[in-house]
């Protein structure tokens, strides 16, 4: 009779440890995704201000009373200089406190900050009315505080939801590409080729989809390059980690990009909304750099995009370097399993010819 081989049952302590470990993993995932949004609030948002020093000081005091620490006023000469700062994305908006008072917003930079600044209009109007009354100016001569959106969102994405939501699929795309290539492709150069081709084709494809959905409005080639570098930076880093560490490299890559870099990307909120220094730290990873770069390419052509380009390029280079560094491990993996598992078979001598 053929013996039936049975798998021994898992011991109860290990069952309990597995269940508790899974609960801990779920708790960490939930915390990583919810913590940035729960703790998000405006902190030191750069806002340009043009006006007489005494008026600026009065407005500053009022802002501190309404929202302490939320706004950092950046003095500028006039409205034109304020607009330049906003269009270069060096300020989220501006307060013009001259004879024609005005609140400048940029919903393309952040709808939340634009709404916050627009909410200052009634307080500024009350201040203008009080000043005019103290000077004895007639009611019909009191200027009205206007609100102007200097850099508005596109009508195709009026709430900015498509652009903000695009970051997480990019992260998943990079993770999926890196994991699939690592598990299904053997050979260092073959894996490098596969992940590069994936990013080269995925960049234009994803950029085309986002253009079609109204999320991106920059030059198509530049957007494609940015998306491709994001996919390559994430995917190649996972491939390289697996090449050096083996299967544990998959876990390391998932933790790094999914539980650390993605929550800190500030794709949906300004960097200043996250606790310091985590918002700035998130910009050093592909999710944060790509979110910033794609927003700049779409709405802020005057912004300095050197830093996010360098971050994405650096991660792509790092991933490819790690992948090539794992070549020595691949060579060992190609021989050691055979040496460990192969049975040494002695040659069987040919039977001697029988005597007739």
Secondary structure, 3 states (H helix, E strand, C coil): CCCCCCCCCCCHHHHHHHHHHHHHHHHHHHHHHHHHHHHCCCCCEEEEEECCHHHHHHHHHHHHHHCCCCEEEEECCCHHHHHHHHHCCCCCEEEECCCCCEEEECCCCCHHHHHHHHCCHHHHHHHHHHHHHHCCCCHHHCCCCEEEECCCCCHHHCCCHHHHHHHHHHHHHHHHHHHHHHHHCCCHHHHHHHHHHHHHHHHHHHHHHHHHCCCCCCCHHHHHHHHHHHHHHHHHHHHHHHHHHCCHHHHHHHHHHHHHHCCCCCCCCCHHHCCCCHHHHHCCCHHHHHHHHHHHHHHCCCCCCHHHHHHHHHHHHHHHHHHHHCHHHHHHHHHHHHHHHCCCCCCCCCCCCCCC
